[in-house]
Amino acid sequence: MTAPADRWGDRLPRRLGLWSAVAVLVGSTIGGGIFRTPAIIAARVPSPWPMLGVWVLGGLLALCGALTYAELGALFPRSGGVFVYIREGFGRLPAFLFGWTELTLIRASALGAIATPFAEYLLRLLGYDPAQPGVADAVHYVAAGAIAVTATLNYVGIRWSALVLNASTAAKYGALVVLVLLAFVTARGNFAHFAAPAGTLSGGLFGLSLVSVLWAYDGWGDLSFVGGEVRDPERNLPRALILGTGAIILIYLLVNAAYLYLLPIEQMARSPLVAADAAQLLVGRTGVTLVSLVVMIATFSTLLGSMLTAPRIFFAMADDGLFFRAVARVHPRFQTPSVAIVLTACLGIAFVLARTFEQLADQFVVAIFPFYALAAAAVFVLRRRRPDLPRPVRVWGYPAVPFLFVLASLVILGNALREHPGATGLAFGGILLGVPVYFLWSRMRPHP
């Protein structure tokens, strides 16, 4: 039997403790980004300290978002997170548009984009070249299988998925720590790399680099989606947001410093697989195999975290009458949003079977940031309209901290519109298509 709603209005059991919540955040964030993005940043910002400065700035902006969501998470510790924050701050239509965009543009593409590198590295470890035509087709099927496995783990209970997520997150974070320690302890690098002559810096390229870095940090907001399953949420949600984001910033800075110590910045820029090159310097060809394993663990952990968090958005929509009621079903035995998990998995599998990695990545890049900004802006609206609500946590540095995060999100959108007007315009068109769908839905199923 489904448990009754708790005092915050959530029907899912609260089984995630503080460290499991931290693992959800870290596991959802550290994926392929830290293994791919550093080369892009080094190419765009060819000076050591400005290059590290991009990572610092991106981390500070992510921390601004986490601090902002800490107040909102403690105020509304509900399943759906961002969906709830937008609904409480701006109403049902913007909240519906977030759920609509997650359903049609963001989540299925994100699952496919995460699962594809996992499949590529797995096949590579088995001795197959993913670039070969026959093997390229197999990538889609292996990626679909990975989505199905993570969905099954989440279907049978959050305890199992949290256990695997905790272990895989600890493994990939630990592997990055080992890489950093080996880099500096073995003394196979050169601190002179940090004092290399500055290359030509471009403001536009610096801005593009910041966009790439923020995507490497993206994932911290996913913890809000499982806010309805965190124990003692008024304390643990804010703590997990801040601890998890801080841990990510720390390891990202240390890893980039290790890369720079081992490789001159111009070599970093020419090394798409910079982690593999760094590991090869440290332990030979074995390092390439080890990095492949770490990337597999990292992407599987991120996929598991995304499959854990994403269905809660559709569950919250259905629970609020903005989606089919069946999607709000809680499994009587496993106490999980079973229908929402199956729906999310089916969408992810369909997308990954039909599209390439680039198509999947382009699909969700722009679509999420308008809603990140809108959810953060809800802090200002709620402070003004509902000042008497009990606030266990208040944003440090208000109003500057949430304002900086909202501004950064808008800059990202403006830059994307300028650089890729066609793809960005299509994404915005897909979001706006949800407006007539909302009014049609409201006429068919009026809110009580």
LOMIRO-327831 format. One line per 5 residues: number of its first residue (from 1); for each residue x, y, z of C-alpha. Coordinates in steps of 0.25 Angstrom, whole numbers, plus 2048, in hexadecimal, padded with zeros to 3 digits. Example, Ala and Ser with C-alpha at 12.3 -4.5 7.8 and 13.67 -1.06 7.14 Angstrom:
<pts>
1 = 831 7EE 81F ~ 837 7FC 81D
</pts>
This chain:
<pts>
1 = 800 800 800 ~ 805 80E 7FD ~ 809 816 809 ~ 800 823 80C ~ 806 830 808
6 = 80F 836 812 ~ 80F 844 818 ~ 815 84A 80B ~ 80B 843 803 ~ 814 838 7FD
11 = 810 829 7FC ~ 81D 823 7F9 ~ 825 81D 805 ~ 831 826 80A ~ 83C 81C 809
16 = 848 824 805 ~ 851 829 810 ~ 85B 834 80F ~ 866 82D 808 ~ 85D 826 7FF
21 = 858 833 7FB ~ 866 838 7F9 ~ 869 82C 7F0 ~ 85D 82F 7E7 ~ 862 83D 7E5
26 = 870 839 7E2 ~ 86C 82C 7DA ~ 863 835 7D1 ~ 86E 83F 7CF ~ 87B 838 7CD
31 = 87A 831 7BF ~ 881 832 7B3 ~ 883 842 7B4 ~ 88F 842 7BC ~ 896 838 7B3
36 = 892 840 7A6 ~ 890 84E 7A9 ~ 89F 852 7AE ~ 8A4 851 7A0 ~ 899 85A 79B
41 = 89C 864 7A5 ~ 8AB 864 7A3 ~ 8A9 866 794 ~ 8A0 872 797 ~ 8A8 878 7A2
46 = 8B7 875 79F ~ 8BD 87B 7AC ~ 8BE 872 7B9 ~ 8B8 87B 7C3 ~ 8AD 881 7BB
51 = 8AA 873 7B7 ~ 8A9 86F 7C6 ~ 8A1 87C 7C8 ~ 896 877 7BF ~ 894 86B 7C8
56 = 894 873 7D4 ~ 88A 87D 7CF ~ 881 871 7CA ~ 882 86B 7D8 ~ 87E 878 7DF
61 = 872 879 7D5 ~ 86E 86B 7D8 ~ 86F 86E 7E7 ~ 866 87A 7E6 ~ 85C 871 7E0
66 = 85E 866 7EB ~ 85C 871 7F6 ~ 850 876 7EF ~ 84A 868 7EE ~ 84D 866 7FC
71 = 843 870 801 ~ 838 86A 7F7 ~ 83B 85C 7FA ~ 83A 85E 809 ~ 82D 866 807
76 = 827 85C 7FD ~ 82D 84E 7FF ~ 825 848 7F5 ~ 826 83E 7E9 ~ 829 845 7DC
81 = 831 850 7E2 ~ 833 85B 7D7 ~ 824 858 7D3 ~ 81F 85B 7E1 ~ 828 868 7E2
86 = 823 86D 7D5 ~ 814 86A 7D8 ~ 815 870 7E6 ~ 81C 87D 7E1 ~ 815 87F 7D3
91 = 809 876 7D2 ~ 805 869 7CB ~ 807 86D 7BC ~ 816 86F 7BE ~ 817 863 7C6
96 = 810 85B 7BB ~ 81A 860 7B1 ~ 826 85B 7B9 ~ 81F 84D 7BA ~ 81B 84E 7AB
101 = 82A 852 7A7 ~ 830 847 7B0 ~ 826 83D 7AA ~ 828 841 79B ~ 836 847 79A
106 = 83F 845 7A6 ~ 83E 839 7AE ~ 83E 82E 7A3 ~ 849 835 79C ~ 851 836 7A8
111 = 850 827 7AB ~ 854 824 79D ~ 860 82E 79E ~ 865 828 7AB ~ 863 819 7A7
116 = 86A 81B 799 ~ 878 81D 79F ~ 876 812 7A9 ~ 873 808 79D ~ 87F 80E 795
121 = 889 80B 7A0 ~ 883 7FE 7A3 ~ 885 7F9 795 ~ 893 7FF 794 ~ 897 7F7 7A0
126 = 891 7EB 79A ~ 89A 7ED 78E ~ 891 7F4 784 ~ 892 801 77D ~ 885 809 77F
131 = 889 811 773 ~ 887 805 76A ~ 87A 805 763 ~ 875 7F7 768 ~ 87A 7FA 776
136 = 873 808 776 ~ 866 802 775 ~ 869 7F9 781 ~ 86B 806 789 ~ 85D 809 788
141 = 858 7FC 78D ~ 862 7FB 799 ~ 85E 809 79D ~ 850 805 79D ~ 853 7F9 7A5
146 = 85A 802 7AF ~ 84E 80B 7B0 ~ 845 7FE 7B3 ~ 84F 7F9 7BE ~ 84F 807 7C5
151 = 840 808 7C4 ~ 83E 7FA 7CA ~ 847 7FD 7D6 ~ 83F 809 7D8 ~ 831 802 7D6
156 = 834 7F7 7E1 ~ 837 802 7EC ~ 83F 80E 7EF ~ 847 807 7F9 ~ 84D 7FE 7EE
161 = 850 809 7E4 ~ 855 812 7F0 ~ 85F 807 7F4 ~ 864 805 7E6 ~ 865 814 7E4
166 = 86C 816 7F1 ~ 877 80C 7ED ~ 879 810 7DF ~ 879 81F 7E3 ~ 884 81C 7EE
171 = 88C 814 7E3 ~ 88C 81F 7D9 ~ 88F 82A 7E3 ~ 89A 821 7E9 ~ 8A0 81E 7DB
176 = 8A1 82D 7D9 ~ 8A7 82F 7E6 ~ 8B2 824 7E3 ~ 8B5 82B 7D6 ~ 8B7 838 7DD
181 = 8C0 832 7E7 ~ 8C8 829 7DD ~ 8CA 836 7D4 ~ 8D1 83E 7DF ~ 8D7 832 7E8
186 = 8DE 82C 7DC ~ 8E4 839 7D8 ~ 8E3 836 7C9 ~ 8DE 844 7C5 ~ 8E3 852 7C6
191 = 8DE 85E 7CE ~ 8E4 866 7C3 ~ 8D8 863 7BB ~ 8D0 86C 7C4 ~ 8D9 878 7C0
196 = 8D9 876 7B1 ~ 8D8 882 7A9 ~ 8C9 887 7A7 ~ 8C3 884 79A ~ 8B9 88E 793
201 = 8AC 88F 79B ~ 89F 892 795 ~ 893 897 79D ~ 88A 88F 794 ~ 891 882 795
206 = 892 884 7A4 ~ 883 885 7A4 ~ 882 878 79C ~ 88B 872 7A6 ~ 883 876 7B1
211 = 877 86F 7AB ~ 87E 862 7A9 ~ 883 863 7B8 ~ 875 865 7BD ~ 870 859 7B5
216 = 87B 851 7BC ~ 875 856 7C9 ~ 867 853 7C5 ~ 860 848 7CD ~ 860 84F 7DB
221 = 851 853 7D9 ~ 84D 845 7D7 ~ 84D 842 7E6 ~ 841 84B 7E7 ~ 839 841 7DF
226 = 83A 837 7EA ~ 837 841 7F5 ~ 82B 839 7F9 ~ 833 82D 7FD ~ 83E 834 805
231 = 83D 831 814 ~ 83D 83E 81D ~ 83C 846 810 ~ 83D 854 817 ~ 84B 851 81C
236 = 850 846 812 ~ 84C 84C 805 ~ 853 859 807 ~ 85F 852 80D ~ 860 848 801
241 = 85F 853 7F7 ~ 86A 85B 7FD ~ 873 84F 801 ~ 871 849 7F3 ~ 873 855 7EB
246 = 880 859 7F3 ~ 885 84B 7F1 ~ 884 84C 7E2 ~ 88A 859 7E1 ~ 896 854 7EA
251 = 899 848 7E1 ~ 897 84F 7D4 ~ 8A1 859 7D8 ~ 8AB 84F 7DD ~ 8A9 846 7D1
256 = 8AC 852 7C7 ~ 8B8 856 7CF ~ 8BD 848 7CE ~ 8BB 848 7BF ~ 8C2 855 7BE
261 = 8CE 850 7C6 ~ 8CF 844 7BE ~ 8CD 84A 7B0 ~ 8D0 858 7AB ~ 8C3 860 7A7
266 = 8C5 85F 798 ~ 8C6 84F 79A ~ 8BA 84F 7A2 ~ 8B3 857 797 ~ 8B6 84C 78D
271 = 8B2 841 796 ~ 8A3 83D 796 ~ 8A6 831 79F ~ 8AF 839 7A8 ~ 8AC 830 7B4
276 = 8B1 824 7AC ~ 8BD 82C 7A8 ~ 8C0 830 7B6 ~ 8BE 822 7BB ~ 8C7 81C 7B0
281 = 8D2 826 7B5 ~ 8D1 821 7C3 ~ 8CF 812 7C2 ~ 8D1 80F 7B3 ~ 8C7 808 7AA
286 = 8C0 802 7B6 ~ 8BB 810 7B9 ~ 8B3 811 7AC ~ 8AC 804 7B0 ~ 8AA 809 7BE
291 = 8A4 817 7B9 ~ 89B 80F 7B0 ~ 895 808 7BC ~ 894 815 7C4 ~ 88C 81B 7B9
296 = 883 80F 7B8 ~ 881 810 7C7 ~ 87F 81F 7C6 ~ 875 81F 7BB ~ 86D 813 7C1
301 = 86C 81A 7CE ~ 867 827 7C8 ~ 85D 81F 7C0 ~ 858 818 7CC ~ 857 825 7D3
306 = 84F 82B 7C8 ~ 846 81F 7C7 ~ 844 821 7D6 ~ 840 830 7D6 ~ 839 832 7C8
311 = 82D 829 7CA ~ 829 832 7D7 ~ 827 83D 7CE ~ 81C 836 7C6 ~ 817 830 7D3
316 = 815 83E 7D9 ~ 80E 843 7CC ~ 804 837 7CD ~ 802 839 7DC ~ 7FF 848 7D9
321 = 7F5 844 7CE ~ 7FD 849 7C3 ~ 800 83B 7BD ~ 7F9 82E 7BC ~ 7F5 82A 7CA
326 = 7FB 81C 7C8 ~ 809 822 7C7 ~ 807 825 7D6 ~ 806 817 7DA ~ 80F 812 7E5
331 = 812 803 7E4 ~ 80C 7FC 7F0 ~ 818 7F3 7F3 ~ 824 7FB 7EF ~ 81E 809 7F3
336 = 824 80F 7E6 ~ 81D 818 7DB ~ 81D 80C 7D3 ~ 815 811 7C7 ~ 81D 81E 7C6
341 = 82A 815 7C6 ~ 825 80C 7BB ~ 821 819 7B3 ~ 82E 81F 7B4 ~ 836 813 7B0
346 = 82D 810 7A4 ~ 82F 81F 79F ~ 83E 81E 7A2 ~ 83F 810 79A ~ 837 816 78F
351 = 840 822 78D ~ 84E 81B 78F ~ 84A 810 784 ~ 846 81B 77A ~ 850 826 77C
356 = 85F 829 77D ~ 867 82E 789 ~ 868 83C 782 ~ 859 83C 77F ~ 856 838 78D
361 = 85F 842 794 ~ 85A 84E 78B ~ 84C 84B 78F ~ 84D 84D 79E ~ 858 858 79F
366 = 84F 864 79E ~ 842 85F 7A3 ~ 845 85E 7B1 ~ 84B 86B 7B4 ~ 83F 874 7B3
371 = 839 86C 7BE ~ 845 86C 7C7 ~ 844 87B 7C7 ~ 835 87B 7C9 ~ 836 872 7D5
376 = 841 87B 7DB ~ 839 887 7D9 ~ 82E 881 7E1 ~ 836 885 7ED ~ 834 893 7EB
381 = 825 891 7E8 ~ 822 889 7F4 ~ 82A 892 7FD ~ 821 89D 7F9 ~ 813 896 7F7
386 = 815 88C 803 ~ 81E 892 80D ~ 817 88B 819 ~ 81B 87D 814 ~ 825 876 81E
391 = 832 876 817 ~ 83C 86C 81E ~ 847 871 814 ~ 849 87E 80E ~ 852 881 802
396 = 85F 886 806 ~ 863 893 800 ~ 854 896 7FC ~ 851 89D 7F2 ~ 85F 89C 7EB
401 = 860 88D 7EB ~ 853 88A 7E4 ~ 854 896 7DB ~ 862 891 7D6 ~ 85D 883 7D3
406 = 851 889 7CB ~ 859 892 7C3 ~ 863 887 7C0 ~ 858 87E 7BB ~ 853 88A 7B2
411 = 861 88C 7AC ~ 862 87E 7A9 ~ 855 87E 7A1 ~ 859 88B 79A ~ 866 885 796
416 = 85F 878 791 ~ 855 881 789 ~ 860 889 783 ~ 869 87D 77F ~ 85F 873 77C
421 = 852 87A 778 ~ 84B 86F 770 ~ 84D 864 77B ~ 84A 86E 786 ~ 83E 873 77F
426 = 838 865 77D ~ 83A 862 78C ~ 833 86E 790 ~ 828 86B 786 ~ 827 85D 78C
431 = 825 864 79A ~ 81A 86D 795 ~ 813 862 78E ~ 80F 85E 79D ~ 807 86A 79E
436 = 7FB 866 796 ~ 7FD 858 79B ~ 7FB 85D 7A9 ~ 7EE 864 7A6 ~ 7E9 858 79F
441 = 7EC 850 7AB ~ 7E6 859 7B4 ~ 7D9 859 7AD ~ 7D9 84A 7AC ~ 7DD 848 7BB
446 = 7DA 855 7C3 ~ 7E2 856 7D0 ~ 7D9 854 7DC
</pts>
